[in-house]
């Protein structure tokens, strides 16, 4: 059974930082592209960032977070991270980790095979 468990959410002030973690189990982690999505109240879920299978590999970001967020993975720990800097109130959302064998399904289709349960991030002004 595949499980993606997010942690690291919480409350931050505008301009601050948070690091989200997603621990994966039940899959061959290094075979999967990993991604992060978020959903703010009253809005649709949106793509945030993705990283290819290889540690230190290529990354992709939504325009709204480019230059502020970083995604990276540690295949030895079966974990993917989202480092969020220069946080803004509009970053407030539930953040979801995702996994798929195909990067395309995450980045283009927004339909990865697996989702985590989400972690709340709240940024105060």
C-alpha positions, 0 to 999 in steps of 0.5 A: 500500500502506497503512503505519502505522509506530509509534515512540516506545515504550520503557521508562518509570518509573511516573509518567513520560511517553512520546509515541508517533508513528504515521506513515501512508503510502499513504492519504489521511490526512486522510480517516481517523479514527485510533486507538490500541489496546494489548495486554498479555501474556495479555490481549485487545487493547483500545481506548485512544484515537481522533481524528476526521479533522480536526486538532484534532478530537474525541477519545475515550478509554478510561476507563482512560487518561482524564485521562492520555493525549492523542491528536492528529494533524498532517494536514500530516505524516500523523502521529498521536500518543499522549501518555502521562503519569502512566504506570502499570505496568498501561499496559505493553503493545504499542501499535498504531496504526490507521486507518479511514474510519469512527470507529465501526469503531475505537471501537465495533467495534474493527475498523479497516481498517488496523493498524500493527505495534506498539511496546512500552511498558514501565512499571516500578514 
